[in-house]
C-alpha cells in the first residue's frame, strides 16, 4: 500500500483486529440468551434483524416486563419529529421503580449502598427509600407543588438526590437536576429557563477532603430567580450557611409528614424530567423525557446489556447530574430492583485505590465507568489495583466517550482479569438509554461500540444521506425508540434544526462514526470535534488514541488550530506517565508514533507537555476550552471543570 493510500484509508478510527469472545458457559447464563432460546432465535444477528424489522412488536414485549405499564391503545404514534409511546396508558415511573418493590418481596433488599468521601456508610433498603420519598413528596405538596410544576435539584452524590427525583415524579412534578459542579450562574440560567417553583439543595459536600459550600452557590444563583418560591436544604456537612426567608431544612419539613403518599396517575407521555445539555452555541438545551417510554428504554437496555441478576451489586460510577446517572443510577436499576453503590468523592482520594477498595468491600459485580477514569488509573499504575481482590467483578462497562484500545486492554487485563466482557456503550442525553452497545454475548473489538441494540436501527450517512461503509460519516438513527427525547423545552424550532433538518425524518446524532464490514460501529466523537486537515476528516479521539497507545503517554487532548494551507493544524497536549521527563526527542518520537499508527497526515504539528488537561468532574475533556486558550480566544464559563488550574497551564505551554 502506498503511503498516500494509507493516509487516505486511515483517516477514520483505527480499526482493531483483535476480537474477544465470551465463553460458551457465560453466554448460556445471560438474560438475553435465555430470552433467545424461549423465542427460538438461533444467533445474535437473527436477534438484531427480527427486532429491527418490527421494533413496535419488540418494544411492546419489553413494556410487558413492567408491572404497571398497561392499558395503552397504541404502542407508538409517530408524527415526525415527535413520538408518543404507549398511547392511552395511565402510568407513573415511580410505581415500577419503587412502589411495587414494597409488596413484591424486595422491601428489605438494599437499594443503595452509599459511601461518603470520609468513609461514612449508609445502606437504604427499598422500604427505607419508599418512606423517605413519600415524606418528601408530602412536604412538596404542602409547599403547593402540583402536577407539571418544575423543581430544580442542586445536590451532590448523596442518597437524597434520587430521593428528591422520585418524590417529584411521584406527585407528577417535573425535576430538573443540575450537576453540583456547575457554577451559581449556570445553575441560575437553568432554574430560570424552566421557571422552577422549588429548589432542593444542601449545605455542602466533600470533595478531595474539602467542603464545597453548595448552599452559598445556590443563594448566589437565586438572587435573580423570580419563580422560585421555596428552597429545601439538606444538612450534609453541618457547615455554617446563610439563611433566607424562603429556606427550609429538609429534616424539619419532613419530620411530621406521613410515610405514605399516593402516586399520581398521569399520562405515560407526560414529562418526567428536563435535563440540560451543552449545545454547540454554548447555551444549554433542555432535553425532555417522558414517563412511559423512558422507563421501558432504561430498564430494558440495562437488563440486556449488563445482564443484571438478583444478587448483583451494580456500580455505575457516574454522577446523577448527567443522564448516565438519571438512567443507570436511579430509574433503570430501581425498576430492575437491584442493589446499587453510590460514592460521593473523587476516584483517587485519599489514594489511587479508593475505587478498588469499594469494589472489594461491597463485592461489586458489575462496574460501569468512563474511559477518562480508566486512563487516570492507568497513569497511577496497576500496583494500586493489585492491592485488592476484584474477583467479584463479572462484567465491565464504558461510557461517555470512545474508549481507545490501549485503555480498553488495560481495563480488560487489570480490572477484569481477562475474564470480564467490556460493554462499550454509545448513547446520549437525547436518547435516554443505550443505543449502540454490545450484549454480553457479542464478540468484542476494542474501541468499537459494536452494533445497535435490539429494537434500534442506526446507520452512517454521507453528506448526501446515503449509507456508507469504512469511511467517517454522520451517525443517524432510523426509527423512533422508547427513551427518545420528546423535544427541547420551550425550543421547538431548535429541536427541528438540531436533530431533524439535515436528513428528513431521520435523527442526526451529531457524532461522526464509521461502520466496518462486520457492521460494527466506531464512534469518533462529536461532529464539531472532527478536524479537517488538508481535506481529510480526522477525529480528535483517533489521534488521542494513537498518542495514548505510546507507552510513555498517560493522556492526551488534541485540537485543531486554523491553518492557511491545510485548513487546520493538529495541536496535541500530552500528559506523560509518572517518572517520564519531557524533552524534544520525545516530541519527535510521539509524532512519528502517530504517523505510524494512523498516517503522516494525522501527525500533530505541535506537541506540548502538560501536567493535566481541562476536564469536567464527569471526566469529559473540554476541547472547546483547550482550543480557545490555545488560540487566544475567551474560554467562557469554566465553572464545571474539576481542574480549572489546568487552563492556565495550557496557556503557559503555548
C-alpha positions as CSV (number, residue, x, y, z in Angstrom):
1,X,0.0,0.0,0.0
2,X,1.4,3.4,-0.9
3,X,1.8,6.0,1.9
4,X,-0.8,8.2,0.2
5,X,-3.3,5.4,0.1
6,X,-2.5,4.5,3.7
7,X,-3.2,8.1,4.8
8,X,-6.5,8.2,2.9
9,X,-7.7,4.9,4.3
10,X,-6.8,5.6,7.9
11,X,-8.4,9.0,8.4
12,X,-11.1,7.2,10.4
13,X,-10.9,5.5,13.7
14,X,-8.1,2.9,13.6
15,X,-9.8,-0.5,13.4
16,X,-8.8,-3.0,16.0
17,X,-8.1,-6.5,14.6
18,X,-8.4,-8.3,18.0
19,X,-11.7,-10.0,18.7
20,X,-12.7,-11.1,22.2
21,X,-15.5,-13.7,22.6
22,X,-17.3,-14.6,25.8
23,X,-17.2,-18.2,26.9
24,X,-20.0,-20.6,26.0
25,X,-20.7,-21.2,29.6
26,X,-21.1,-17.4,30.3
27,X,-23.3,-16.9,27.3
28,X,-25.7,-19.7,28.4
29,X,-26.3,-17.9,31.7
30,X,-27.2,-14.5,30.2
31,X,-30.7,-13.0,30.3
32,X,-30.6,-12.3,26.6
33,X,-29.6,-15.9,25.6
34,X,-32.3,-17.3,27.8
35,X,-34.8,-15.0,26.0
36,X,-33.5,-16.0,22.6
37,X,-33.9,-19.7,23.4
38,X,-37.5,-19.0,24.5
39,X,-38.2,-17.3,21.2
40,X,-36.3,-19.8,19.0
41,X,-33.8,-17.2,17.9
42,X,-30.6,-19.1,16.9
43,X,-28.0,-16.3,17.0
44,X,-27.1,-12.7,17.7
45,X,-27.6,-11.5,14.1
46,X,-31.0,-13.0,13.9
47,X,-32.0,-11.3,17.1
48,X,-30.9,-7.9,15.8
49,X,-32.7,-8.5,12.5
50,X,-36.0,-9.6,13.9
51,X,-36.2,-6.8,16.5
52,X,-35.1,-4.2,13.9
53,X,-37.6,-5.3,11.4
54,X,-40.5,-5.0,13.8
55,X,-39.4,-2.6,16.6
56,X,-43.0,-1.9,17.7
57,X,-43.6,-5.6,18.5
58,X,-40.3,-5.8,20.2
59,X,-40.9,-2.8,22.5
60,X,-44.5,-4.0,23.2
61,X,-43.0,-7.1,24.6
62,X,-40.5,-5.1,26.7
63,X,-43.3,-3.0,28.1
64,X,-45.0,-6.1,29.4
65,X,-41.9,-6.7,31.6
66,X,-43.1,-3.7,33.7
67,X,-45.8,-4.3,36.2
68,X,-47.9,-1.2,35.8
69,X,-47.5,-0.1,32.2
70,X,-50.7,-1.3,30.6
71,X,-53.9,-0.1,29.1
72,X,-52.4,1.5,26.1
73,X,-54.3,1.5,22.8
74,X,-51.2,2.0,20.6
75,X,-47.6,1.1,21.1
76,X,-46.3,4.0,19.2
77,X,-47.6,7.1,17.5
78,X,-45.0,8.7,15.2
79,X,-45.6,12.2,13.8
80,X,-42.1,13.3,12.8
81,X,-40.2,14.6,14.6
82,X,-42.4,13.9,17.6
83,X,-43.3,10.5,19.1
84,X,-45.7,9.1,21.7
85,X,-45.2,5.7,23.2
86,X,-47.8,3.5,24.9
87,X,-50.6,5.9,23.9
88,X,-53.5,6.0,26.4
89,X,-51.7,4.4,29.3
90,X,-52.0,6.0,32.7
91,X,-48.6,5.4,34.2
92,X,-46.1,6.8,36.7
93,X,-42.5,5.5,36.6
94,X,-42.4,5.5,40.5
95,X,-44.8,2.6,40.5
96,X,-42.2,0.4,38.9
97,X,-39.1,2.0,40.3
98,X,-40.2,1.9,43.9
99,X,-43.8,1.3,45.0
100,X,-44.2,-2.3,43.7
101,X,-41.0,-3.4,45.5
102,X,-42.6,-2.8,48.9
103,X,-45.1,-5.5,48.1
104,X,-43.2,-7.9,45.8
105,X,-40.8,-9.2,48.4
106,X,-38.0,-6.7,47.9
107,X,-38.9,-4.2,50.7
108,X,-35.9,-5.3,52.8
109,X,-33.5,-5.6,49.9
110,X,-30.7,-2.9,49.8
111,X,-31.4,-0.4,47.1
112,X,-28.4,1.8,47.7
113,X,-25.1,1.3,49.5
114,X,-23.7,4.9,50.0
115,X,-20.2,5.6,50.9
116,X,-19.1,9.2,51.6
117,X,-15.7,10.5,50.8
118,X,-14.8,10.4,54.5
119,X,-15.8,6.8,54.8
120,X,-19.3,7.2,56.3
121,X,-21.7,4.5,55.0
122,X,-25.4,4.3,54.7
123,X,-27.5,1.4,53.4
124,X,-31.0,2.1,52.3
125,X,-33.5,-0.7,51.7
126,X,-36.3,-0.3,49.2
127,X,-38.6,0.3,52.1
128,X,-36.4,3.0,53.6
129,X,-36.3,4.6,50.2
130,X,-40.1,4.3,49.9
131,X,-40.7,6.0,53.2
132,X,-38.2,8.9,52.6
133,X,-39.6,9.5,49.1
134,X,-43.2,9.6,50.5
135,X,-42.4,12.0,53.3
136,X,-40.6,14.4,50.9
137,X,-43.4,14.1,48.4
138,X,-45.9,15.1,51.0
139,X,-43.8,18.0,52.1
140,X,-43.6,19.2,48.5
141,X,-47.4,19.0,48.2
142,X,-47.6,21.1,51.5
143,X,-45.5,23.7,49.8
144,X,-48.0,23.9,47.0
145,X,-46.3,21.8,44.3
146,X,-48.7,20.4,41.7
147,X,-48.5,18.2,38.7
148,X,-46.4,19.8,35.9
149,X,-44.5,22.2,38.3
150,X,-40.8,22.3,37.7
151,X,-38.4,21.6,40.6
152,X,-34.6,22.3,40.3
153,X,-32.4,19.9,42.2
154,X,-28.8,21.0,43.0
155,X,-27.3,18.2,45.0
156,X,-24.1,16.1,45.1
157,X,-23.8,12.3,45.0
158,X,-25.8,11.5,48.2
159,X,-29.0,9.4,48.5
160,X,-31.1,12.5,48.9
161,X,-30.6,13.1,45.2
162,X,-32.5,10.1,44.0
163,X,-35.0,10.6,46.8
164,X,-35.7,14.1,45.6
165,X,-36.1,12.9,42.0
166,X,-38.5,10.2,42.9
167,X,-40.5,12.5,45.2
168,X,-41.0,14.9,42.3
169,X,-42.0,12.1,39.9
170,X,-44.4,10.6,42.4
171,X,-46.6,13.7,42.5
172,X,-46.3,14.5,38.8
173,X,-43.8,17.3,39.2
174,X,-41.0,17.7,36.6
175,X,-37.5,17.5,38.0
176,X,-34.5,19.4,36.6
177,X,-31.3,18.1,38.2
178,X,-28.3,20.4,37.8
179,X,-24.8,19.0,38.3
180,X,-23.4,20.1,41.6
181,X,-20.2,21.1,39.9
182,X,-22.0,23.8,37.9
183,X,-21.4,27.5,39.0
184,X,-24.0,29.7,40.5
185,X,-24.6,31.4,37.2
186,X,-25.0,28.1,35.3
187,X,-27.5,27.0,37.9
188,X,-29.4,30.2,37.8
189,X,-29.7,30.0,34.0
190,X,-31.2,26.5,34.2
191,X,-33.6,27.5,37.1
192,X,-34.9,30.5,35.1
193,X,-35.2,28.7,31.8
194,X,-37.5,26.0,33.2
195,X,-39.2,28.5,35.7
196,X,-38.7,26.3,38.7
197,X,-41.1,26.7,41.7
198,X,-38.9,24.9,44.2
199,X,-35.1,24.4,44.6
200,X,-33.7,21.5,46.5
201,X,-30.0,21.8,47.6
202,X,-27.7,21.1,50.6
203,X,-25.4,23.0,52.9
204,X,-22.3,21.4,51.3
205,X,-20.5,18.2,50.3
206,X,-17.0,16.7,50.4
207,X,-14.6,16.7,47.5
208,X,-10.9,15.8,47.9
209,X,-11.0,16.4,51.7
210,X,-12.6,19.9,51.4
211,X,-16.1,21.1,51.9
212,X,-17.8,22.6,48.8
213,X,-20.2,25.3,50.0
214,X,-23.1,24.5,47.8
215,X,-25.7,26.5,49.7
216,X,-23.6,29.6,49.1
217,X,-23.6,29.0,45.4
218,X,-27.4,28.3,45.4
219,X,-28.0,31.6,47.3
220,X,-26.0,33.5,44.7
221,X,-27.9,31.9,41.9
222,X,-31.3,32.6,43.5
223,X,-30.6,36.3,43.9
224,X,-32.2,36.6,40.5
225,X,-34.6,33.7,40.1
226,X,-38.1,35.2,40.5
227,X,-40.1,32.0,40.0
228,X,-38.6,30.2,43.0
229,X,-40.9,30.2,46.0
230,X,-39.2,27.8,48.4
231,X,-35.8,26.3,48.9
232,X,-35.3,23.0,50.7
233,X,-31.8,22.5,52.2
234,X,-30.5,19.1,53.3
235,X,-27.9,19.1,56.1
236,X,-24.9,17.0,54.8
237,X,-21.8,18.5,56.3
238,X,-23.1,20.8,59.1
239,X,-21.1,23.8,57.8
240,X,-22.4,27.2,58.6
241,X,-24.7,28.6,55.9
242,X,-26.6,31.8,55.2
243,X,-30.4,31.6,55.7
244,X,-33.2,33.3,53.8
245,X,-36.9,33.6,54.2
246,X,-37.6,31.0,51.5
247,X,-35.3,28.4,53.1
248,X,-36.5,25.2,54.9
249,X,-34.3,22.5,56.4
250,X,-35.1,19.2,54.8
251,X,-35.2,17.3,58.1
252,X,-37.7,19.8,59.6
253,X,-40.2,19.9,56.8
254,X,-40.4,16.0,56.5
255,X,-40.4,15.3,60.3
256,X,-44.1,15.1,60.7
257,X,-45.1,14.0,57.2
258,X,-47.0,10.7,56.7
259,X,-44.9,7.8,55.5
260,X,-47.4,7.0,52.7
261,X,-48.2,9.1,49.7
262,X,-50.4,8.3,46.7
263,X,-48.5,8.1,43.4
264,X,-50.1,10.4,40.9
265,X,-51.6,8.7,37.9
266,X,-50.5,10.6,34.9
267,X,-50.4,10.0,31.1
268,X,-47.5,7.8,30.0
269,X,-46.4,10.6,27.7
270,X,-46.3,13.3,30.4
271,X,-42.8,14.7,31.0
272,X,-40.8,13.1,33.8
273,X,-37.7,15.4,33.7
274,X,-35.8,18.2,31.9
275,X,-32.0,17.7,31.7
276,X,-29.9,20.5,30.3
277,X,-27.0,19.6,28.0
278,X,-24.5,21.8,26.3
279,X,-25.1,22.8,22.7
280,X,-22.7,24.0,20.0
281,X,-23.7,27.6,20.8
282,X,-22.8,27.2,24.5
283,X,-26.5,27.8,25.5
284,X,-27.8,24.7,27.2
285,X,-30.6,22.7,25.7
286,X,-33.4,21.4,27.9
287,X,-33.9,17.8,26.9
288,X,-37.3,16.4,27.9
289,X,-38.1,12.8,28.7
290,X,-41.5,11.2,29.4
291,X,-42.5,8.6,32.0
292,X,-43.6,5.6,29.9
293,X,-41.2,5.2,27.0
294,X,-38.2,6.2,29.2
295,X,-39.0,3.6,31.8
296,X,-39.1,0.8,29.1
297,X,-35.9,2.1,27.4
298,X,-33.8,2.4,30.5
299,X,-34.9,-0.8,32.2
300,X,-34.7,-3.0,29.1
301,X,-31.3,-1.8,27.9
302,X,-29.8,-2.1,31.4
303,X,-31.2,-5.6,31.8
304,X,-29.9,-6.8,28.4
305,X,-26.6,-5.0,28.2
306,X,-25.4,-5.6,31.8
307,X,-27.3,-8.9,32.4
308,X,-28.2,-7.8,35.9
309,X,-29.4,-10.6,38.3
310,X,-31.0,-10.7,41.7
311,X,-27.7,-10.9,43.7
312,X,-25.7,-8.5,41.6
313,X,-24.1,-5.4,43.2
314,X,-24.2,-2.7,40.4
315,X,-21.9,0.3,40.4
316,X,-22.4,3.0,37.8
317,X,-19.6,5.3,38.8
318,X,-21.1,8.4,37.2
319,X,-22.8,11.5,38.6
320,X,-26.5,11.7,38.7
321,X,-26.2,15.2,37.4
322,X,-25.8,13.7,34.0
323,X,-28.1,11.4,32.0
324,X,-25.9,8.4,32.8
325,X,-26.9,8.8,36.5
326,X,-30.5,9.5,35.7
327,X,-30.9,6.4,33.6
328,X,-28.5,3.9,35.2
329,X,-28.1,5.0,38.9
330,X,-31.7,6.0,39.5
331,X,-34.5,4.8,37.3
332,X,-33.1,1.8,35.4
333,X,-31.6,0.0,38.5
334,X,-34.6,0.7,40.7
335,X,-37.1,-0.6,38.1
336,X,-35.0,-3.8,38.0
337,X,-34.9,-4.0,41.8
338,X,-31.1,-4.3,42.0
339,X,-28.6,-3.1,44.7
340,X,-26.5,-0.1,43.6
341,X,-23.4,1.5,45.0
342,X,-23.1,5.3,45.3
343,X,-19.9,7.1,46.1
344,X,-19.6,10.8,47.0
345,X,-16.0,11.7,46.4
346,X,-13.1,11.8,44.0
347,X,-12.0,8.5,42.4
348,X,-8.4,8.8,43.7
349,X,-9.0,10.3,47.1
350,X,-7.3,9.8,49.5
351,X,-5.3,7.3,47.5
352,X,-5.5,5.9,43.9
353,X,-7.0,2.6,45.1
354,X,-10.2,4.2,46.5
355,X,-12.5,2.7,43.9
356,X,-10.9,-0.8,44.1
357,X,-11.3,-0.8,47.9
358,X,-15.1,-0.1,47.3
359,X,-15.3,-2.9,44.7
360,X,-13.7,-5.3,47.2
361,X,-15.6,-4.1,50.2
362,X,-19.1,-4.4,48.7
363,X,-18.3,-7.2,46.3
364,X,-19.3,-5.1,43.2
365,X,-20.1,-7.5,40.4
366,X,-20.8,-5.1,37.5
367,X,-18.8,-1.8,37.1
368,X,-19.7,1.0,34.6
369,X,-17.3,3.9,34.2
370,X,-15.7,6.3,31.8
371,X,-12.5,5.9,29.6
372,X,-11.2,9.1,31.3
373,X,-11.4,7.3,34.7
374,X,-9.6,4.3,33.3
375,X,-6.8,6.4,31.9
376,X,-6.5,8.1,35.3
377,X,-5.9,4.7,37.0
378,X,-3.6,3.6,34.2
379,X,-1.5,6.7,35.0
380,X,-1.3,5.8,38.7
381,X,-0.2,2.2,37.7
382,X,-1.6,-1.3,38.2
383,X,0.1,-1.8,41.5
384,X,-2.8,0.1,43.1
385,X,-5.3,-2.3,41.6
386,X,-3.3,-5.4,42.7
387,X,-3.7,-4.4,46.3
388,X,-7.3,-5.5,46.1
389,X,-9.4,-8.6,45.4
390,X,-11.6,-7.8,42.4
391,X,-12.8,-11.3,41.8
392,X,-16.4,-10.3,42.4
393,X,-16.5,-8.5,39.1
394,X,-18.2,-10.4,36.2
395,X,-18.9,-7.6,33.7
396,X,-17.4,-4.1,33.0
397,X,-18.7,-1.1,31.0
398,X,-17.6,2.1,29.4
399,X,-19.5,5.3,28.8
400,X,-19.1,9.0,27.9
401,X,-16.6,8.9,25.0
402,X,-15.0,6.4,22.6
403,X,-12.6,4.3,24.6
404,X,-9.1,4.0,23.0
405,X,-7.9,0.4,22.5
406,X,-5.0,0.8,25.0
407,X,-7.3,1.8,27.8
408,X,-9.7,-1.0,26.8
409,X,-6.9,-3.5,27.1
410,X,-5.7,-2.2,30.4
411,X,-9.3,-2.3,31.8
412,X,-9.7,-5.8,30.5
413,X,-6.4,-7.1,31.8
414,X,-6.1,-5.4,35.2
415,X,-9.6,-4.7,36.3
416,X,-11.4,-7.6,34.6
417,X,-8.5,-10.1,35.0
418,X,-9.1,-11.1,31.4
419,X,-12.5,-12.7,32.3
420,X,-14.9,-9.8,32.1
421,X,-16.5,-8.7,28.8
422,X,-16.5,-4.9,28.4
423,X,-19.8,-3.3,27.4
424,X,-18.7,-0.2,25.5
425,X,-21.9,1.8,25.2
426,X,-22.8,4.7,22.9
427,X,-25.8,6.9,23.7
428,X,-26.7,10.5,24.6
429,X,-28.8,12.6,26.9
430,X,-31.2,12.8,24.0
431,X,-31.5,9.0,23.5
432,X,-32.2,8.4,27.2
433,X,-30.7,4.9,27.0
434,X,-28.0,2.8,25.4
435,X,-28.4,2.6,21.6
436,X,-25.2,1.1,20.2
437,X,-23.6,-1.4,22.6
438,X,-22.5,-5.0,22.9
439,X,-24.7,-7.5,24.6
440,X,-22.9,-10.0,26.9
441,X,-23.0,-12.5,24.0
442,X,-21.4,-10.1,21.5
443,X,-17.8,-10.7,20.2
444,X,-15.9,-7.5,21.0
445,X,-13.4,-5.4,19.2
446,X,-11.6,-3.0,21.5
447,X,-12.6,0.6,20.6
448,X,-15.9,-0.3,18.9
449,X,-19.3,0.0,20.5
450,X,-20.2,-2.9,18.2
451,X,-23.8,-2.9,16.8
452,X,-27.2,-1.3,17.5
453,X,-29.1,-3.0,20.3
454,X,-32.3,-5.0,19.6
455,X,-35.1,-2.6,18.7
456,X,-32.8,0.1,17.3
457,X,-31.7,0.9,13.8
458,X,-28.6,3.0,13.2
459,X,-26.6,3.9,10.1
460,X,-23.6,6.0,9.0
461,X,-24.6,8.5,6.2
462,X,-22.5,10.6,3.9
463,X,-23.4,14.2,3.3
464,X,-25.9,13.1,0.6
465,X,-27.8,11.0,3.1
466,X,-26.6,7.6,1.7
467,X,-25.3,4.8,3.9
468,X,-21.5,4.3,3.7
469,X,-19.0,1.7,4.9
470,X,-15.4,2.1,6.0
471,X,-15.5,5.9,6.0
472,X,-16.3,8.5,8.5
473,X,-19.8,10.0,8.3
474,X,-22.9,11.1,10.1
475,X,-24.2,8.8,12.7
476,X,-28.0,8.6,12.4
477,X,-30.9,6.7,13.9
478,X,-33.6,5.5,11.5
479,X,-36.6,4.8,13.7
480,X,-38.1,6.1,17.0
481,X,-37.2,4.4,20.2
482,X,-38.9,4.4,23.6
483,X,-36.4,6.5,25.5
484,X,-36.2,9.2,22.8
485,X,-36.3,12.8,23.8
486,X,-39.7,14.5,23.5
487,X,-38.3,17.8,22.3
488,X,-36.4,20.7,23.7
489,X,-38.0,22.7,26.5
490,X,-39.6,25.9,25.0
491,X,-37.5,25.5,21.8
492,X,-39.3,23.5,19.1
493,X,-37.6,25.3,16.3
494,X,-34.2,24.4,17.7
495,X,-35.3,20.8,18.2
496,X,-36.1,20.6,14.5
497,X,-33.0,22.4,13.4
498,X,-30.6,20.4,15.5
499,X,-31.8,16.9,15.1
500,X,-34.1,16.5,12.1
501,X,-33.4,19.1,9.4
502,X,-30.4,17.5,7.7
503,X,-31.9,14.2,6.9
504,X,-35.8,14.3,6.9
505,X,-37.5,12.0,9.5
506,X,-34.0,10.7,10.5
507,X,-32.4,11.5,13.8
508,X,-29.0,13.2,13.4
509,X,-26.9,12.3,16.4
510,X,-24.2,14.9,15.8
511,X,-21.5,12.3,16.1
512,X,-19.1,11.1,13.5
513,X,-18.8,7.3,13.1
514,X,-17.6,4.6,10.9
515,X,-19.3,1.3,10.1
516,X,-17.0,-1.6,9.2
517,X,-17.6,-4.7,7.0
518,X,-18.9,-6.6,10.0
519,X,-21.5,-4.0,10.8
520,X,-19.5,-2.7,13.9
521,X,-19.7,1.0,14.6
522,X,-16.6,3.0,15.6
523,X,-17.7,6.3,17.1
524,X,-15.1,9.1,16.6
525,X,-16.7,11.8,18.7
526,X,-18.8,14.9,18.0
527,X,-19.0,16.3,14.5
528,X,-17.9,19.6,15.8
529,X,-14.8,17.9,17.3
530,X,-13.8,16.4,14.0
531,X,-10.9,18.1,12.3
532,X,-10.4,18.9,8.7
533,X,-6.8,18.6,7.7
534,X,-6.0,19.0,4.0
535,X,-9.5,17.8,3.1
536,X,-9.3,14.8,5.4
537,X,-11.7,14.3,8.3
538,X,-9.8,13.3,11.4
539,X,-11.4,12.6,14.7
540,X,-9.7,14.2,17.8
541,X,-10.3,10.9,19.6
542,X,-8.5,9.0,16.8
543,X,-5.3,11.0,17.2
544,X,-5.6,11.0,21.0
545,X,-6.0,7.2,20.9
546,X,-2.8,6.9,18.9
547,X,-0.9,9.1,21.4
548,X,-2.1,7.2,24.4
549,X,-1.1,3.9,22.8
550,X,2.5,5.1,23.2
551,X,4.0,3.5,26.4
552,X,5.1,6.9,27.8
553,X,1.7,8.7,27.5
554,X,-1.0,8.7,30.1
555,X,-3.5,11.1,28.5
556,X,-3.8,13.4,25.5
557,X,-6.1,16.1,24.2
558,X,-6.0,17.1,20.5
559,X,-7.4,20.2,19.0
560,X,-7.4,22.0,15.6
561,X,-5.9,25.4,15.0
562,X,-6.7,27.4,11.9
563,X,-4.1,26.9,9.1
564,X,-3.9,28.9,5.9
565,X,-3.0,25.9,3.7
566,X,-4.3,22.8,5.5
567,X,-7.5,24.3,6.9
568,X,-6.5,23.1,10.4
569,X,-3.3,22.0,12.0
570,X,-3.2,19.5,14.8
571,X,-2.1,20.6,18.3
572,X,-1.6,17.9,21.0
573,X,-1.4,18.4,24.7
574,X,0.1,15.4,26.3
575,X,0.2,14.2,29.9
576,X,3.1,11.8,30.4
577,X,3.2,8.8,32.8
578,X,4.8,9.4,36.2
579,X,8.5,9.4,36.1
580,X,8.8,10.3,32.4
581,X,10.7,13.5,31.6
582,X,9.5,15.7,28.7
583,X,12.0,16.6,26.0
584,X,12.2,17.4,22.3
585,X,13.3,13.9,21.4
586,X,10.1,12.6,22.9
587,X,8.1,15.1,20.9
588,X,9.6,13.7,17.7
589,X,9.1,10.1,19.0
590,X,5.4,10.8,19.7
591,X,4.8,12.5,16.3
592,X,6.4,9.6,14.5
593,X,4.3,7.2,16.5
594,X,1.1,8.8,15.4
595,X,2.3,8.7,11.8
596,X,2.9,5.0,12.2
597,X,-0.4,4.3,13.9
598,X,-2.6,6.4,11.6
599,X,-0.7,8.0,8.8
600,X,1.5,11.1,8.2
601,X,-1.5,13.3,7.6
602,X,-2.5,12.8,11.3
603,X,0.8,13.7,12.9
604,X,0.4,16.7,15.3
605,X,2.1,19.9,14.1
606,X,2.8,20.8,17.7
607,X,3.1,18.7,20.9
608,X,3.0,20.3,24.3
609,X,3.6,18.5,27.6
610,X,1.3,19.4,30.5
611,X,0.5,18.0,33.9
612,X,-3.2,17.8,33.2
613,X,-5.8,18.7,30.6
614,X,-9.1,20.5,31.4
615,X,-11.9,18.1,32.3
616,X,-15.3,18.3,33.8
617,X,-15.9,16.4,37.0
618,X,-17.6,13.7,35.0
619,X,-14.3,13.2,33.2
620,X,-15.0,14.8,29.8
621,X,-12.1,16.5,28.2
622,X,-13.1,20.1,27.4
623,X,-11.5,20.5,24.0
624,X,-13.5,23.7,23.5
625,X,-11.7,25.3,26.4
626,X,-8.4,24.0,25.3
627,X,-8.8,25.3,21.8
628,X,-9.9,28.7,23.0
629,X,-6.9,29.0,25.3
630,X,-4.5,27.8,22.7
631,X,-5.6,30.3,20.1
632,X,-6.1,33.2,22.5
633,X,-9.9,33.3,22.4
634,X,-12.1,33.8,25.5
635,X,-12.5,30.4,27.3
636,X,-16.0,31.2,28.6
637,X,-17.5,29.6,31.7
638,X,-15.1,27.1,33.2
639,X,-17.0,26.5,36.4
640,X,-17.8,22.9,35.5
641,X,-14.1,22.0,35.4
642,X,-12.7,19.7,38.0
643,X,-9.2,21.2,37.4
644,X,-9.5,24.9,36.4
645,X,-5.8,25.4,37.1
646,X,-5.1,23.3,34.0
647,X,-6.4,26.0,31.7
648,X,-3.7,28.4,32.7
649,X,-1.1,25.7,32.2
650,X,-2.4,25.2,28.6
651,X,-1.8,28.9,28.1
652,X,1.7,28.7,29.5
653,X,2.5,25.7,27.4
654,X,1.6,27.6,24.3
